């Protein structure tokens, strides 16, 4: 049975976290104090339940709480060695845990445990951080809130900050919370409802003050030529710039991207003050941990050509890397963690929007959300004062904090295809669906491309959220639809790493019954379709300069001659030779091109379900539902080939395990001697 204090804490946390005006993803923490029975003594024991390290308020569940003995936590004040050694207190929290302790305690645990209040909220609302980062934030706090909310000068999160806030509350019994300079807010209450009410009062009071007293154009007057392009034009430009931008952002390590043309971003980039403010960087620790110390901003008008924009972006990227290395060198101590890479996490393009990057789609998207929060913070601070974030040295102490490094070290090892972006054609059923499912399971972001948009979206939803997969419509015989599918991959995930030419159909007829229309349809879908997809994909792969993979799902029939199958087998042979031709042409760009030759994939196959199975069964004189068994018995291994077997081959071929392999065809046919490659 859930403790009542925990139940109210979780409900409050989820409500607060659901609104990103209150706090951003994984930002802030909440707590509750209460009693529970000690299973050893049977006595009541006072406990603290607090959001654990890395959790998210909006989705917080009981297993995401750290559970600590309140008496032991507060006893740590007697052994606290001082601010120069306060990081040691995080490991000391382990000796205060109750039972198994739940989630790992965060650095903010002391703030919650040492404060004499039953319920505490520490949040990162845009309006609160706007006050916290205003040049005269202390005076504004007094003006806006009176003595109900007090000012705490910037201090890095930790044990000393917890002591400071606890002392302020003790000395000011009328106070309901504090503004943390450069950081956020903390509020408290005797009940969960009171804490939530106080938190929301601080947030809405700050919002109201900014709205009523703020300047109308806090970012400055619009810059001529920097206004937003028309929606279709800016998304087309984003798709054109995207691959090269991702390549720049992946100089040190491959990154997944996210693009947004949110109105707040476009308005910020249109204003005359955007360069000054962007250079100042973000302030709240949660913001710059995910967005880096500052973004890269293209300093060209919105209508600049793609070629000019890319030329300038390359120059700015080189300068950014040099400056970031200098930033690291200025502040790094002998015991600082190694530099994590000098590429920007946020790239802003006037008139177009914002590109953000991370190890996964989720981290890239969250970086985007955090920089949107930062824009809102800058707007609020500039409206009523001057934006004044914490200084660079303090940012470095957070960004390269050994405690943050330890948190990163606890992350699970990435899967084989983590950070890779795949597009699979014909992926709404059969072999294509199995391939998409396997690639997603291995950590890839996947674009499900299919003639049937509804089915494509259904499969994408089955694989997870849009952080994992999206569904798009693509008739591979239509160059415009192919390009739209490729552009969708770029806009959704930043670029492209892996393409699987799987879309197909089969017309099973003897030579004299095969019409010209049959021949053209068969070749248009598979030979021409594969060519069009590979051509559009190769352009992205080359622009990214990150290598990549192109896979053709060919067939045993590409090398084996069977009866009544002239159109299908001929087009499969065409695909097979495309593999060799493209491997020879694209190898210089680090792009591998390989093929897979399945045979007789009956179960789950869209081709077989479309009537081809019945025709092949008639050719071989077996019942249609026995066709898979028939194919299995003619193989050396006597095993039926399933879509998942083909998917496994794709996963291996596109992994680092075969990083030096190109121009290869892998049979997945359970052993058909007549189709052995020579």
C-alpha positions, 0 to 999 in steps of 0.5 A, a space after each residue: 500500500 502506497 504511503 499517503 505522503 508518497 501518493 500526494 507527492 507523486 500526484 503533485 509532481 505529475 501535475 507540476 511536471 506536465 506543464 513545461 511553464 513550471 519546469 522542463 523535462 527532467 528538471 527540478 525535484 519535489 519531496 515529501 516527509 512522513 513516517 513509515 514503519 521500520 521493518 526491523 524494529 517495528 517503530 515509526 521512522 521519519 523519512 524523506 521521499 525525494 525525486 531521484 537523480 535523472 528522473 522527470 516530474 511529469 512521469 515520476 513514479 514511486 520507483 523514481 523516488 529516493 527514500 532516506 532516513 531523515 534523522 541520519 540525513 540531518 545528522 550529516 550537518 555535524 560532519 559536513 566538511 565545508 563548501 570546498 568538499 561538499 561534493 563528498 556529501 553525495 556519496 554520504 547520502 548512501 549511508 542515510 538510505 532507508 531499506 533499499 533506498 529507491 532511486 539514486 539521491 540527486 545533488 539537490 537532496 540536501 535542499 529538501 531534507 534540511 528544509 523544515 517543511 513537509 513538502 518542498 518543490 524545486 522548479 525551473 519555470 521560465 518566469 522564475 528563471 527570468 527573475 533569477 537571471 535579471 541583472 537586478 534580480 534581488 531588487 526585483 524579487 523584493 519588488 514583486 514578492 515582498 517578504 513572501 519570497 526571498 533572494 538566494 545569490 547564485 550557488 552551485 547546487 549542493 549541501 551548502 545551498 541546502 543549508 542556506 535555504 534552510 537558514 533563510 526559512 528559519 529566519 523568515 517564517 513568513 516566507 513561502 519560497 525563494 528565488 535562486 539566483 541564476 537558477 530557478 525557484 524553491 517553494 514549500 508548504 506544510 501540506 502537499 496542496 500548500 506547497 503546490 499552491 505556493 509554487 504556482 503562486 510564485 510562477 504566476 506572480 512572476 509571469 504577471 509582473 513581466 507581462 504588466 511591466 515588460 518592454 514590448 520588444 525585449 529582444 530589440 527591433 526586427 533586423 531587415 532580411 532576418 524575418 521568417 521564410 514562408 512555412 514551405 520555403 523554410 522547411 525546404 531550406 531546413 531539409 537542404 541544410 540539414 544533412 550538412 549541419 548534422 555532419 558538422 555537429 557530428 564531427 566528434 561523435 555521431 549525433 541524432 538531430 531535431 528541427 523546429 521552426 517554432 514561432 518563438 525561435 523565429 521571432 528571437 532570430 529576427 530581432 536585433 539583440 539575438 546575437 548578443 543574447 545567444 553569445 551570453 549563453 543559458 544560465 539554469 544548470 539544466 539548460 546549458 547541460 543540454 544545450 552547451 555553453 552557447 549555440 552556434 548562430 548563422 549570421 546571414 539573412 534568411 534569404 541567403 542561398 543554401 550554398 552561401 549558408 553552408 559555406 558560412 556555417 562551416 566557417 562558424 563551426 570551425 571557429 566554434 570548435 576553436 572557441 570551445 576548446 579555449 573555454 575548456 582550457 581556460 577552466 579545466 583543472 587537473 582533475 576535470 573530466 576530459 572534454 566531451 566534444 567541441 561541436 555545438 548542440 544547438 545551431 540557429 538559422 535565421 528565418 528557418 529555425 533551430 537544429 539541436 543534437 544529442 546521442 538520441 532523438 530524445 536528447 536532441 528534442 529535449 535540448 530543443 525544448 530547453 533552448 526554447 525555455 532559455 529564449 523565454 527566460 531571456 525574453 522575460 529578463 530583457 523585458 524588465 531588466 537586463 539578462 545576466 546569466 551566471 559567469 562562464 567559470 560557474 558554467 564550466 564547473 557545472 558542465 564538467 562537474 565530476 558528479 555529472 560525469 558520474 551520472 553519465 557513467 551510469 548510463 547503459 551502454 549504447 546498442 549497436 545502432 544507437 545514433 543511426 537513422 534508417 529509412 526502410 521502404 515497403 516497411 508496413 508489412 512482411 520483411 520490411 516491417 521485421 527489418 524496421 522492428 529489428 533496427 529500432 530494437 537495436 537503437 536506430 531511429 526508423 522512418 517507415 516508408 510505405 505506399 499505404 500511409 495509414 499502415 506506415 503510421 500504425 507500424 511506427 506507433 507500434 515501435 514507440 513514440 516519434 523519438 523512435 519511428 515515424 511513418 511516411 507515404 512513399 511510392 518509390 516509382 515517384 521521384 517527388 515522393 521519394 524525395 519527400 520521404 528522405 526530407 522527412 527523415 532529415 527533418 525528423 531525425 537530422 539526417 540519414 545513415 541507413 537505407 533499406 530498399 525493400 519495397 517490391 511486388 511479384 508478378 508470377 507468369 510465364 514468358 508468353 503470358 507476361 505483358 509489357 505492363 507487367 514487365 514495366 510495373 515490376 521494373 518500375 517498383 524494384 529496379 527503378 524504385 531502388 535506383 531512385 531511393 539510393 540516388 536520393 539517399 546517397 546525396 544526403 549521405 555524401 553531404 553528411 560526410 559520415 559514411 552510411 549503408 545502403 541495403 538491397 533486399 534482392 532475392 535468390 532469384 537474382 542468381 537462380 533461374 526458375 520457371 514462370 518468373 521472368 519479370 520478377 527474377 530479371 528485376 532482382 538481377 538488376 537490383 543485385 548488380 546495382 549493389 555492385 555498381 554503387 559499392 564501387 561508386 560510393 566506397 570513396 565516401 565511406 558508404 557501404 552497399 550490400 545486398 541480401 538474397 532471401 528465398 521463399 519468405 512466406 509467413 508475414 510476406 505482403 507479396 505472398 499474401 497478395 496472390 503470388 503465393 497461390 501462383 507459386 504454390 500452383 507452379 509447384 503443385 502444393 497447397 498454398 498454406 504448405 508453401 513455406 514447408 515446401 520451400 523449407 524441404 528443398 533447402 540444405 538446412 530444411 528450415 523455413 525462412 522468416 522475415 526476422 531472419 532477413 532482419 537479422 542479416 540487415 542488422 549484422 550487415 549494417 553494424 560495426 561487425 562488418 564495417 569493412 564489407 561492401 559489394 556483398 550479397 548474403 544468402 538468407 535461404 536456408 541453403 539453396 545450392 543452385 543459388 550459391 554465389 560464385 
